[in-house]
Amino acid sequence: MPVYADLLLNFLSRIEIIVLINMEQEKTDLTDSIRTLLVKVDIVFHVLAALLLLVACGFIIFYAFANILSPSRASMIALVNDVLLALIVLELLWTVIRFLKKQKFSLGPFLAIGIIAAVRRILLIEAQTSLMDHTPVEKLYEMGLGAGVIIVLMAAYYLSVKAQQYEQ
């Protein structure tokens, strides 16, 4: 009787292993299909983001041209501000396009966005304070901080380029 019990236990354990393997395969298939669905949804959202960035850039450029039609000091400041904002949006758009083309991730565009944004802020502060009789100290600190951010981002960009050259 013990021999039959051992054979029965051996047989049942093999059936259990086969069932577990089949369940694991079904889990893997389900995981793969969910992963595929999530990748497709991610691509749809990136395409939608690219289209919205393109529309936003179009509006920014439209308002920039509207500032050219009524030339004044304030409109020229707004023009420079709008052009720099359009550059930021275009950098974001190119980053999304690189993702959709499945190209390698690059840190450069994000550093460029940071540099452009810091320059834009400094120019905006300078334009605002140029109309004042007395420049508040806080504005000077903010401009100095912006300059510091630009220096740090430029150093990071330099290191990023050197690291890419070192990899190749």
C-alpha positions in Angstrom: 0.0 0.0 0.0 2.8 2.5 0.8 4.2 2.0 -2.8 0.8 3.0 -4.3 0.6 6.0 -2.0 4.0 7.2 -3.1 3.1 6.7 -6.7 -0.2 8.6 -6.2 1.6 11.4 -4.4 4.3 11.6 -7.1 1.6 11.6 -9.8 -0.4 14.4 -8.0 2.7 16.5 -7.5 3.5 16.3 -11.2 -0.1 17.3 -12.1 0.2 20.2 -9.7 3.5 21.3 -11.3 1.8 21.2 -14.8 -1.2 23.2 -13.5 1.2 25.8 -11.9 3.2 26.1 -15.1 0.0 26.6 -17.1 -1.2 29.2 -14.6 2.1 31.0 -14.8 2.0 31.0 -18.6 -1.5 32.5 -18.4 -0.3 35.2 -16.0 2.6 36.0 -18.3 0.2 36.2 -21.3 -2.1 38.5 -19.3 0.9 40.6 -18.1 2.2 40.9 -21.7 -1.2 42.0 -23.0 -1.6 44.6 -20.2 1.9 45.9 -20.9 1.1 46.2 -24.6 -2.1 48.0 -23.9 -0.3 50.4 -21.5 2.4 51.1 -24.1 -0.3 51.9 -26.7 -2.1 54.2 -24.3 1.2 55.9 -23.5 1.9 56.5 -27.1 -1.6 57.9 -27.7 -1.1 60.4 -24.8 2.3 61.4 -26.1 0.8 62.1 -29.6 -2.0 64.1 -27.9 0.6 66.0 -25.9 2.6 66.7 -29.1 -0.5 68.0 -30.8 -1.4 70.3 -27.9 2.2 71.6 -27.7 2.0 72.4 -31.5 -1.3 74.2 -31.0 0.1 76.1 -28.0 3.2 77.1 -30.0 0.9 78.3 -32.8 -1.0 80.6 -30.4 2.2 81.9 -28.9 3.6 82.8 -32.3 0.3 84.4 -33.3 0.4 86.7 -30.3 4.0 87.4 -30.9 3.1 88.7 -34.4 0.2 90.7 -32.9 2.8 92.4 -30.7 4.8 93.4 -33.8 1.8 95.1 -35.3 1.6 97.6 -32.5 5.3 98.5 -31.8 6.0 99.8 -28.3 8.5 99.1 -25.6 6.0 96.8 -23.8 5.1 95.0 -27.0 8.7 94.3 -27.8 9.3 93.0 -24.3 6.3 90.8 -24.8 7.6 89.7 -28.2 10.9 88.5 -26.8 9.0 86.8 -23.9 6.7 85.0 -26.4 9.6 83.9 -28.7 11.5 82.4 -25.7 8.3 80.7 -24.6 7.8 79.3 -28.1 11.4 77.9 -28.0 10.6 76.2 -24.7 7.4 74.6 -26.1 9.3 73.5 -29.3 12.0 71.9 -27.1 9.3 70.0 -25.3 7.7 69.0 -28.6 11.0 67.7 -29.9 11.5 65.7 -26.8 8.1 64.1 -27.3 8.9 63.4 -30.9 12.2 61.7 -29.9 10.2 59.5 -27.5 7.7 58.6 -30.2 10.5 57.7 -32.6 11.9 55.5 -29.8 15.2 57.3 -29.9 17.7 57.4 -27.0 16.7 59.7 -24.1 18.7 62.9 -24.0 19.3 65.3 -21.1 20.2 68.2 -23.4 16.7 69.4 -24.3 15.7 69.6 -20.7 18.8 71.6 -19.8 18.1 73.9 -22.8 14.6 74.4 -21.5 15.9 75.3 -18.1 18.4 77.7 -19.5 15.9 79.4 -21.8 13.4 79.7 -19.0 16.0 81.3 -16.7 17.0 83.7 -19.4 13.4 84.5 -20.1 12.8 85.2 -16.4 15.8 87.5 -16.1 14.8 89.4 -19.2 11.3 89.8 -17.9 12.5 91.0 -14.5 14.9 93.5 -16.2 12.0 94.8 -18.4 9.8 95.2 -15.4 12.4 97.0 -13.3 13.5 99.2 -16.2 10.2 101.1 -15.9 10.7 101.7 -12.2 12.5 104.6 -10.6 14.1 102.4 -7.9 14.9 98.7 -8.4 13.8 96.6 -5.4 16.6 94.5 -3.9 14.4 91.4 -4.2 14.4 91.8 -8.0 18.2 92.0 -8.0 18.4 88.9 -5.8 16.1 87.1 -8.2 18.1 88.1 -11.2 21.3 86.9 -9.5 19.7 83.6 -8.6 18.6 83.2 -12.2 22.2 83.9 -13.4 23.4 81.2 -10.9 20.8 78.8 -12.3 22.0 79.4 -15.8 25.7 78.8 -14.8 24.7 75.5 -13.0 22.7 74.4 -16.0 25.5 75.3 -18.4 27.9 73.2 -16.3 25.4 70.3 -16.3 25.1 70.6 -20.1 28.9 70.6 -20.5 29.2 67.5 -18.3 26.3 65.8 -20.2 28.0 66.4 -23.5 31.4 65.1 -22.2 29.7 62.0 -20.8 28.1 61.3 -24.1 31.4 61.7 -25.8 33.0 59.4 -23.2 30.3 56.7 -23.9 31.1 56.6 -27.6 
